[in-house]
Amino acid sequence: MAYTATDLANIDAAIRAIIAGTRTVSLTMGDKTIQYTAVKLPELQALRTEIATEVGMAAGTYAPRTYARQGGRGQ
């Protein structure tokens, strides 16, 4: 499923609502409606990470991290 920036905004709003104390939030993405509770907050945050990565890649703003090799003695 191709996610959009609107989906990301909806996820962010749902996370904020759960943190603020709302017992249940409903999200509609495409033709699916999913209900989340505070117990499923980690699952919702993982979905947010997935959507943010996909939206960032589509926008060309996502860059995977690269690390320089650590040099040591004699290298």
Biopython code that builds the backbone (N, CA, C, O; Angstrom):
import numpy as np
from Bio.PDB.StructureBuilder import StructureBuilder

atoms = [
    (1, "MET", "N", (0.849, -1.174, 0.000)),
    (1, "MET", "CA", (0.000, 0.000, 0.000)),
    (1, "MET", "C", (0.891, 1.232, 0.000)),
    (1, "MET", "O", (1.841, 1.323, 0.777)),
    (2, "ALA", "N", (0.581, 2.161, -0.862)),
    (2, "ALA", "CA", (1.344, 3.403, -0.913)),
    (2, "ALA", "C", (0.751, 4.390, 0.092)),
    (2, "ALA", "O", (-0.418, 4.766, 0.002)),
    (3, "TYR", "N", (1.567, 4.790, 1.031)),
    (3, "TYR", "CA", (1.119, 5.729, 2.058)),
    (3, "TYR", "C", (1.338, 7.161, 1.585)),
    (3, "TYR", "O", (2.178, 7.421, 0.723)),
    (4, "THR", "N", (0.576, 8.080, 2.156)),
    (4, "THR", "CA", (0.694, 9.487, 1.795)),
    (4, "THR", "C", (1.036, 10.310, 3.032)),
    (4, "THR", "O", (1.016, 9.806, 4.155)),
    (5, "ALA", "N", (1.342, 11.559, 2.813)),
    (5, "ALA", "CA", (1.622, 12.469, 3.924)),
    (5, "ALA", "C", (0.386, 12.643, 4.805)),
    (5, "ALA", "O", (0.510, 12.882, 6.007)),
    (6, "THR", "N", (-0.802, 12.524, 4.215)),
    (6, "THR", "CA", (-2.040, 12.603, 4.999)),
    (6, "THR", "C", (-2.143, 11.431, 5.961)),
    (6, "THR", "O", (-2.572, 11.603, 7.102)),
    (7, "ASP", "N", (-1.752, 10.235, 5.513)),
    (7, "ASP", "CA", (-1.747, 9.064, 6.387)),
    (7, "ASP", "C", (-0.804, 9.292, 7.571)),
    (7, "ASP", "O", (-1.118, 8.941, 8.708)),
    (8, "LEU", "N", (0.348, 9.881, 7.283)),
    (8, "LEU", "CA", (1.316, 10.164, 8.337)),
    (8, "LEU", "C", (0.750, 11.167, 9.342)),
    (8, "LEU", "O", (0.919, 11.001, 10.550)),
    (9, "ALA", "N", (0.087, 12.190, 8.850)),
    (9, "ALA", "CA", (-0.526, 13.178, 9.744)),
    (9, "ALA", "C", (-1.617, 12.546, 10.600)),
    (9, "ALA", "O", (-1.751, 12.877, 11.778)),
    (10, "ASN", "N", (-2.399, 11.636, 10.015)),
    (10, "ASN", "CA", (-3.447, 10.950, 10.770)),
    (10, "ASN", "C", (-2.859, 10.058, 11.859)),
    (10, "ASN", "O", (-3.395, 9.986, 12.965)),
    (11, "ILE", "N", (-1.766, 9.384, 11.548)),
    (11, "ILE", "CA", (-1.090, 8.539, 12.541)),
    (11, "ILE", "C", (-0.572, 9.406, 13.685)),
    (11, "ILE", "O", (-0.737, 9.060, 14.855)),
    (12, "ASP", "N", (0.051, 10.527, 13.348)),
    (12, "ASP", "CA", (0.565, 11.426, 14.388)),
    (12, "ASP", "C", (-0.563, 11.916, 15.299)),
    (12, "ASP", "O", (-0.405, 11.972, 16.518)),
    (13, "ALA", "N", (-1.694, 12.268, 14.701)),
    (13, "ALA", "CA", (-2.837, 12.733, 15.492)),
    (13, "ALA", "C", (-3.363, 11.622, 16.396)),
    (13, "ALA", "O", (-3.739, 11.876, 17.540)),
    (14, "ALA", "N", (-3.389, 10.405, 15.890)),
    (14, "ALA", "CA", (-3.861, 9.274, 16.692)),
    (14, "ALA", "C", (-2.921, 9.003, 17.867)),
    (14, "ALA", "O", (-3.379, 8.725, 18.976)),
    (15, "ILE", "N", (-1.625, 9.081, 17.633)),
    (15, "ILE", "CA", (-0.651, 8.865, 18.709)),
    (15, "ILE", "C", (-0.809, 9.942, 19.777)),
    (15, "ILE", "O", (-0.803, 9.642, 20.971)),
    (16, "ARG", "N", (-0.949, 11.197, 19.347)),
    (16, "ARG", "CA", (-1.138, 12.286, 20.311)),
    (16, "ARG", "C", (-2.418, 12.094, 21.112)),
    (16, "ARG", "O", (-2.443, 12.361, 22.313)),
    (17, "ALA", "N", (-3.490, 11.628, 20.453)),
    (17, "ALA", "CA", (-4.769, 11.418, 21.142)),
    (17, "ALA", "C", (-4.651, 10.325, 22.199)),
    (17, "ALA", "O", (-5.188, 10.466, 23.297)),
    (18, "ILE", "N", (-3.958, 9.245, 21.879)),
    (18, "ILE", "CA", (-3.786, 8.155, 22.844)),
    (18, "ILE", "C", (-2.951, 8.627, 24.026)),
    (18, "ILE", "O", (-3.274, 8.333, 25.177)),
    (19, "ILE", "N", (-1.880, 9.357, 23.745)),
    (19, "ILE", "CA", (-1.028, 9.863, 24.819)),
    (19, "ILE", "C", (-1.799, 10.840, 25.702)),
    (19, "ILE", "O", (-1.575, 10.903, 26.911)),
    (20, "ALA", "N", (-2.708, 11.603, 25.094)),
    (20, "ALA", "CA", (-3.511, 12.575, 25.851)),
    (20, "ALA", "C", (-4.602, 11.906, 26.688)),
    (20, "ALA", "O", (-5.214, 12.559, 27.532)),
    (21, "GLY", "N", (-4.852, 10.613, 26.467)),
    (21, "GLY", "CA", (-5.804, 9.901, 27.308)),
    (21, "GLY", "C", (-7.023, 9.346, 26.608)),
    (21, "GLY", "O", (-7.876, 8.748, 27.262)),
    (22, "THR", "N", (-7.138, 9.519, 25.307)),
    (22, "THR", "CA", (-8.265, 8.942, 24.577)),
    (22, "THR", "C", (-8.136, 7.423, 24.628)),
    (22, "THR", "O", (-7.063, 6.880, 24.366)),
    (23, "ARG", "N", (-9.206, 6.751, 24.958)),
    (23, "ARG", "CA", (-9.157, 5.306, 25.153)),
    (23, "ARG", "C", (-9.017, 4.540, 23.836)),
    (23, "ARG", "O", (-8.270, 3.564, 23.764)),
    (24, "THR", "N", (-9.729, 4.976, 22.800)),
    (24, "THR", "CA", (-9.705, 4.292, 21.509)),
    (24, "THR", "C", (-9.691, 5.325, 20.390)),
    (24, "THR", "O", (-10.434, 6.306, 20.429)),
    (25, "VAL", "N", (-8.845, 5.098, 19.399)),
    (25, "VAL", "CA", (-8.831, 5.948, 18.208)),
    (25, "VAL", "C", (-9.041, 5.055, 16.984)),
    (25, "VAL", "O", (-8.618, 3.899, 16.964)),
    (26, "SER", "N", (-9.693, 5.603, 15.981)),
    (26, "SER", "CA", (-9.923, 4.889, 14.722)),
    (26, "SER", "C", (-9.156, 5.576, 13.614)),
    (26, "SER", "O", (-9.171, 6.802, 13.499)),
    (27, "LEU", "N", (-8.489, 4.784, 12.804)),
    (27, "LEU", "CA", (-7.755, 5.297, 11.649)),
    (27, "LEU", "C", (-8.331, 4.681, 10.390)),
    (27, "LEU", "O", (-8.614, 3.483, 10.352)),
    (28, "THR", "N", (-8.505, 5.486, 9.370)),
    (28, "THR", "CA", (-8.940, 4.989, 8.077)),
    (28, "THR", "C", (-7.850, 5.298, 7.074)),
    (28, "THR", "O", (-7.502, 6.456, 6.841)),
    (29, "MET", "N", (-7.316, 4.237, 6.482)),
    (29, "MET", "CA", (-6.296, 4.385, 5.442)),
    (29, "MET", "C", (-6.746, 3.545, 4.258)),
    (29, "MET", "O", (-6.841, 2.321, 4.339)),
    (30, "GLY", "N", (-7.015, 4.219, 3.178)),
    (30, "GLY", "CA", (-7.540, 3.513, 2.014)),
    (30, "GLY", "C", (-8.938, 3.017, 2.316)),
    (30, "GLY", "O", (-9.820, 3.807, 2.654)),
    (31, "ASP", "N", (-9.149, 1.722, 2.199)),
    (31, "ASP", "CA", (-10.458, 1.153, 2.475)),
    (31, "ASP", "C", (-10.502, 0.423, 3.815)),
    (31, "ASP", "O", (-11.487, -0.252, 4.114)),
    (32, "LYS", "N", (-9.444, 0.549, 4.630)),
    (32, "LYS", "CA", (-9.379, -0.128, 5.923)),
    (32, "LYS", "C", (-9.581, 0.863, 7.064)),
    (32, "LYS", "O", (-9.067, 1.981, 7.030)),
    (33, "THR", "N", (-10.330, 0.441, 8.063)),
    (33, "THR", "CA", (-10.479, 1.208, 9.291)),
    (33, "THR", "C", (-9.975, 0.335, 10.426)),
    (33, "THR", "O", (-10.415, -0.802, 10.594)),
    (34, "ILE", "N", (-9.047, 0.878, 11.205)),
    (34, "ILE", "CA", (-8.419, 0.137, 12.292)),
    (34, "ILE", "C", (-8.606, 0.923, 13.578)),
    (34, "ILE", "O", (-8.485, 2.148, 13.588)),
    (35, "GLN", "N", (-8.903, 0.217, 14.666)),
    (35, "GLN", "CA", (-9.025, 0.862, 15.964)),
    (35, "GLN", "C", (-7.807, 0.506, 16.806)),
    (35, "GLN", "O", (-7.379, -0.647, 16.851)),
    (36, "TYR", "N", (-7.258, 1.519, 17.471)),
    (36, "TYR", "CA", (-6.104, 1.330, 18.345)),
    (36, "TYR", "C", (-6.452, 1.798, 19.746)),
    (36, "TYR", "O", (-7.227, 2.737, 19.927)),
    (37, "THR", "N", (-5.872, 1.132, 20.734)),
    (37, "THR", "CA", (-6.001, 1.532, 22.131)),
    (37, "THR", "C", (-4.607, 1.813, 22.667)),
    (37, "THR", "O", (-3.615, 1.619, 21.964)),
    (38, "ALA", "N", (-4.532, 2.269, 23.909)),
    (38, "ALA", "CA", (-3.231, 2.571, 24.512)),
    (38, "ALA", "C", (-2.343, 1.335, 24.566)),
    (38, "ALA", "O", (-1.119, 1.445, 24.501)),
    (39, "VAL", "N", (-2.948, 0.174, 24.683)),
    (39, "VAL", "CA", (-2.170, -1.070, 24.743)),
    (39, "VAL", "C", (-1.427, -1.302, 23.424)),
    (39, "VAL", "O", (-0.334, -1.869, 23.418)),
    (40, "LYS", "N", (-2.008, -0.872, 22.330)),
    (40, "LYS", "CA", (-1.406, -1.074, 21.010)),
    (40, "LYS", "C", (-0.562, 0.109, 20.559)),
    (40, "LYS", "O", (-0.236, 0.215, 19.377)),
    (41, "LEU", "N", (-0.203, 1.001, 21.477)),
    (41, "LEU", "CA", (0.592, 2.180, 21.119)),
    (41, "LEU", "C", (1.923, 1.805, 20.463)),
    (41, "LEU", "O", (2.281, 2.425, 19.462)),
    (42, "PRO", "N", (2.678, 0.818, 20.974)),
    (42, "PRO", "CA", (3.931, 0.452, 20.283)),
    (42, "PRO", "C", (3.701, -0.005, 18.843)),
    (42, "PRO", "O", (4.507, 0.293, 17.962)),
    (43, "GLU", "N", (2.611, -0.722, 18.600)),
    (43, "GLU", "CA", (2.283, -1.161, 17.246)),
    (43, "GLU", "C", (1.986, 0.042, 16.354)),
    (43, "GLU", "O", (2.390, 0.077, 15.192)),
    (44, "LEU", "N", (1.287, 1.013, 16.897)),
    (44, "LEU", "CA", (0.959, 2.232, 16.163)),
    (44, "LEU", "C", (2.223, 3.047, 15.868)),
    (44, "LEU", "O", (2.350, 3.626, 14.789)),
    (45, "GLN", "N", (3.148, 3.094, 16.820)),
    (45, "GLN", "CA", (4.402, 3.817, 16.610)),
    (45, "GLN", "C", (5.260, 3.129, 15.553)),
    (45, "GLN", "O", (5.937, 3.797, 14.771)),
    (46, "ALA", "N", (5.236, 1.806, 15.525)),
    (46, "ALA", "CA", (5.980, 1.075, 14.492)),
    (46, "ALA", "C", (5.394, 1.352, 13.110)),
    (46, "ALA", "O", (6.131, 1.507, 12.136)),
    (47, "LEU", "N", (4.071, 1.413, 13.029)),
    (47, "LEU", "CA", (3.419, 1.749, 11.762)),
    (47, "LEU", "C", (3.778, 3.163, 11.336)),
    (47, "LEU", "O", (3.968, 3.422, 10.147)),
    (48, "ARG", "N", (3.874, 4.082, 12.293)),
    (48, "ARG", "CA", (4.251, 5.456, 11.993)),
    (48, "ARG", "C", (5.656, 5.511, 11.396)),
    (48, "ARG", "O", (5.904, 6.250, 10.443)),
    (49, "THR", "N", (6.569, 4.727, 11.961)),
    (49, "THR", "CA", (7.942, 4.680, 11.449)),
    (49, "THR", "C", (7.962, 4.167, 10.019)),
    (49, "THR", "O", (8.668, 4.707, 9.167)),
    (50, "GLU", "N", (7.183, 3.121, 9.758)),
    (50, "GLU", "CA", (7.108, 2.555, 8.409)),
    (50, "GLU", "C", (6.555, 3.574, 7.416)),
    (50, "GLU", "O", (7.090, 3.729, 6.318)),
    (51, "ILE", "N", (5.489, 4.266, 7.802)),
    (51, "ILE", "CA", (4.879, 5.254, 6.915)),
    (51, "ILE", "C", (5.818, 6.436, 6.698)),
    (51, "ILE", "O", (5.950, 6.923, 5.576)),
    (52, "ALA", "N", (6.473, 6.902, 7.763)),
    (52, "ALA", "CA", (7.390, 8.036, 7.635)),
    (52, "ALA", "C", (8.543, 7.699, 6.701)),
    (52, "ALA", "O", (8.975, 8.541, 5.913)),
    (53, "THR", "N", (9.039, 6.479, 6.787)),
    (53, "THR", "CA", (10.127, 6.052, 5.904)),
    (53, "THR", "C", (9.659, 6.037, 4.452)),
    (53, "THR", "O", (10.351, 6.533, 3.564)),
    (54, "GLU", "N", (8.480, 5.463, 4.218)),
    (54, "GLU", "CA", (7.973, 5.378, 2.850)),
    (54, "GLU", "C", (7.663, 6.755, 2.270)),
    (54, "GLU", "O", (7.977, 7.029, 1.112)),
    (55, "VAL", "N", (7.052, 7.615, 3.070)),
    (55, "VAL", "CA", (6.732, 8.963, 2.596)),
    (55, "VAL", "C", (8.020, 9.747, 2.337)),
    (55, "VAL", "O", (8.109, 10.489, 1.359)),
    (56, "GLY", "N", (9.016, 9.585, 3.208)),
    (56, "GLY", "CA", (10.299, 10.262, 3.024)),
    (56, "GLY", "C", (11.024, 9.785, 1.789)),
    (56, "GLY", "O", (11.646, 10.581, 1.085)),
    (57, "MET", "N", (10.952, 8.472, 1.513)),
    (57, "MET", "CA", (11.598, 7.940, 0.320)),
    (57, "MET", "C", (10.916, 8.461, -0.944)),
    (57, "MET", "O", (11.582, 8.762, -1.934)),
    (58, "ALA", "N", (9.594, 8.565, -0.907)),
    (58, "ALA", "CA", (8.856, 9.062, -2.068)),
    (58, "ALA", "C", (9.166, 10.540, -2.316)),
    (58, "ALA", "O", (9.214, 10.993, -3.460)),
    (59, "ALA", "N", (9.373, 11.278, -1.231)),
    (59, "ALA", "CA", (9.663, 12.713, -1.369)),
    (59, "ALA", "C", (11.136, 12.973, -1.660)),
    (59, "ALA", "O", (11.519, 14.095, -1.991)),
    (60, "GLY", "N", (11.950, 11.948, -1.538)),
    (60, "GLY", "CA", (13.378, 12.113, -1.785)),
    (60, "GLY", "C", (14.129, 12.710, -0.611)),
    (60, "GLY", "O", (15.259, 13.172, -0.770)),
    (61, "THR", "N", (13.512, 12.708, 0.580)),
    (61, "THR", "CA", (14.168, 13.287, 1.752)),
    (61, "THR", "C", (14.747, 12.233, 2.672)),
    (61, "THR", "O", (15.421, 12.570, 3.646)),
    (62, "TYR", "N", (14.500, 10.969, 2.387)),
    (62, "TYR", "CA", (15.006, 9.891, 3.238)),
    (62, "TYR", "C", (16.407, 9.516, 2.790)),
    (62, "TYR", "O", (16.646, 9.262, 1.609)),
    (63, "ALA", "N", (17.314, 9.483, 3.723)),
    (63, "ALA", "CA", (18.675, 9.049, 3.413)),
    (63, "ALA", "C", (19.118, 8.065, 4.498)),
    (63, "ALA", "O", (19.218, 8.434, 5.669)),
    (64, "PRO", "N", (19.378, 6.832, 4.114)),
    (64, "PRO", "CA", (19.818, 5.882, 5.122)),
    (64, "PRO", "C", (21.144, 6.336, 5.729)),
    (64, "PRO", "O", (21.963, 6.971, 5.064)),
    (65, "ARG", "N", (21.334, 6.008, 6.968)),
    (65, "ARG", "CA", (22.567, 6.425, 7.644)),
    (65, "ARG", "C", (23.754, 5.633, 7.128)),
    (65, "ARG", "O", (23.663, 4.437, 6.852)),
    (66, "THR", "N", (24.855, 6.328, 7.009)),
    (66, "THR", "CA", (26.100, 5.659, 6.653)),
    (66, "THR", "C", (27.110, 5.981, 7.738)),
    (66, "THR", "O", (27.077, 7.051, 8.345)),
    (67, "TYR", "N", (27.975, 5.066, 7.960)),
    (67, "TYR", "CA", (28.956, 5.211, 9.032)),
    (67, "TYR", "C", (30.354, 5.094, 8.469)),
    (67, "TYR", "O", (30.630, 4.250, 7.616)),
    (68, "ALA", "N", (31.224, 5.945, 8.952)),
    (68, "ALA", "CA", (32.623, 5.873, 8.541)),
    (68, "ALA", "C", (33.299, 4.725, 9.285)),
    (68, "ALA", "O", (32.964, 4.426, 10.432)),
    (69, "ARG", "N", (34.222, 4.113, 8.635)),
    (69, "ARG", "CA", (34.959, 3.019, 9.259)),
    (69, "ARG", "C", (35.850, 3.583, 10.334)),
    (69, "ARG", "O", (36.528, 4.589, 10.129)),
    (70, "GLN", "N", (35.849, 2.933, 11.485)),
    (70, "GLN", "CA", (36.700, 3.353, 12.585)),
    (70, "GLN", "C", (38.122, 2.853, 12.342)),
    (70, "GLN", "O", (38.357, 1.652, 12.206)),
    (71, "GLY", "N", (39.034, 3.763, 12.292)),
    (71, "GLY", "CA", (40.427, 3.379, 12.114)),
    (71, "GLY", "C", (41.077, 3.091, 13.462)),
    (71, "GLY", "O", (40.639, 3.598, 14.494)),
    (72, "GLY", "N", (42.062, 2.323, 13.445)),
    (72, "GLY", "CA", (42.778, 2.007, 14.671)),
    (72, "GLY", "C", (44.259, 2.132, 14.433)),
    (72, "GLY", "O", (44.683, 2.751, 13.457)),
    (73, "ARG", "N", (45.031, 1.568, 15.285)),
    (73, "ARG", "CA", (46.475, 1.619, 15.121)),
    (73, "ARG", "C", (46.913, 0.864, 13.869)),
    (73, "ARG", "O", (46.458, -0.249, 13.604)),
    (74, "GLY", "N", (47.776, 1.470, 13.134)),
    (74, "GLY", "CA", (48.356, 0.812, 11.967)),
    (74, "GLY", "C", (47.422, 0.753, 10.763)),
    (74, "GLY", "O", (47.694, 0.024, 9.809)),
    (75, "GLN", "N", (46.367, 1.481, 10.791)),
    (75, "GLN", "CA", (45.466, 1.432, 9.630)),
    (75, "GLN", "C", (45.433, 2.744, 8.929)),
    (75, "GLN", "O", (44.730, 2.892, 7.930)),
]
sb = StructureBuilder()
sb.init_structure("model")
sb.init_model(0)
sb.init_chain("A")
sb.init_seg("    ")
for serial, (resi, resn, name, xyz) in enumerate(atoms, 1):
    if name == "N":
        sb.init_residue(resn, " ", resi, " ")
    sb.init_atom(name, np.array(xyz, "f"), 0.0, 1.0, " ", f" {name:<3s}", serial, name[0])
structure = sb.get_structure()
